[in-house]
Amino acid sequence: MVLEATMICIDNSEWMRNGDYSPSRLRAQADAVSLICGAKTQSNPENTVGILTMGGKGVRVLTTPTTDLGKILACMHELDIGGEMNIAAGIQVAQLALKHRQNKNQRQRIIVFAGSPVKYDRKVMEMIGKKLKKNSVAIDIVNFGEDDDGKPEKLEALLAAVNNNDSSHLVHVPTGPNALSDVLISSPVFTADGEGGSGFAAAAAAAAAGGVSDFDFGVDPNIDPELALALRVSMEEERARQEAAAKRAADEASRQGKEEEPLSNSQDATMTDNTNNTAAETTEKTADPMVSVTFALVFCVLFILNSRR
């Protein structure tokens, strides 16, 4: 079993919105990354995997190399689409993360998913490859999506500069009915260690070949109980997050309703006071003429009594 530390560079640029890979480039890429992480951590319990993104406002490290598969899968929920892919910066940051790995006996490997155009020329890619080779870092490149502006040639130049004893690989994945992960399962990205990518990859390949799996997430818990548990925990965490978000939205709506109710009561009270004041004023205005008539009648009665005397 190969002892290895791996950094996976994810392309989350605007190009990942395209739906030529079902259901989208980003989602297909995320599924493939999850399979690779499972294969790496299950092939050797001391293997570590880290994740970073190359799009958005800049390179972002989601998690440094770790053996915690649950943590790795959880960070996949934080993927946001935006910006352009910066493959050069992504590889450099990945190399720096591998340089600071805890176990120096681990081999170093970078897996790059490139689904959008490469803006650097061949010379820059060759320089990057030579630097990786100098630091004994292998690289696996998954080329999918856009092939414009000489992208395949640039990636091949990077591979030629870094390759040492066929330790690095370039996989071209064309669009088609097969999922991105289905193609990668039989590629050197999984099988380069000579073990078929561990029992996890074998189980995943069987699930992909059958099209339907009898197990949750397509993983037999008898073969990989830890992975099945990690996937289940990740699903429960996502479900709990969604329920918490729904509860917060309901509480916010309820709080806004309570704030509007006192305002309505206040308006009602104001209208009631105004009505009472109006009624009182009307009563006073009505009472004034009655008092005058009463005084006039009393005065007349007194006048008549005095006249008779």
C-alpha angles and dihedrals in degrees: 000000000000116000105218145162113210134191116196117206112206124202106223097162125134089270089071091075090076116110100212087109110053124279092357136317092257095048093045089049092049091052091051092048091051090053092048092049090051092048093049097047094043097048089063126008090217095054116113130205131195132188132214135167125226100197134065119057091331146323111317125191108216094183135353118232108302139159092223104106092185090058091048094051092044092057089057088075089065096068114129125183120230148109127014132308113262100195095171095054091042093055092046093051090046091052090050091051091051091048089061095048114139097230108057090189090071118102115237123240135169122199114199125194108201113184100149134056119292109234096195124086128239095266093057091048091050091051090052090049093051091051091052091049091050089055093045094247118151122206136204116198123200109198115195138141117022120039099175128122094032094297096155091051092050092051091047089052089053091049094048092051096049102034115114120175090341092295092136128062142192119208121191113204113192123201115268146113093298118090119242091246092051091058094045094052091072094039128095088259086078103022102041092102091060093242098092092252094298129282090301093063090046091053091046091049091051090050091049092048092049092046091216129056127206091211132074112268089002092280124122107225089209090062099037110013093165093053092045089051092047092050091048092049090049091052091049091050091052091047091049090049092052092047091049091050091050091049092050090051091050092048091049091051091048092049092051089051091053091049091053094048097063088047090055092047090050091052090049091050091050091051091048092051091049090050092050092048090050091050091049092050090049091050091050092049090049093047096054096068091046091056091051092051091049093052090048092053093048090050091051093050091051091048092052093049092051092050093056092053 
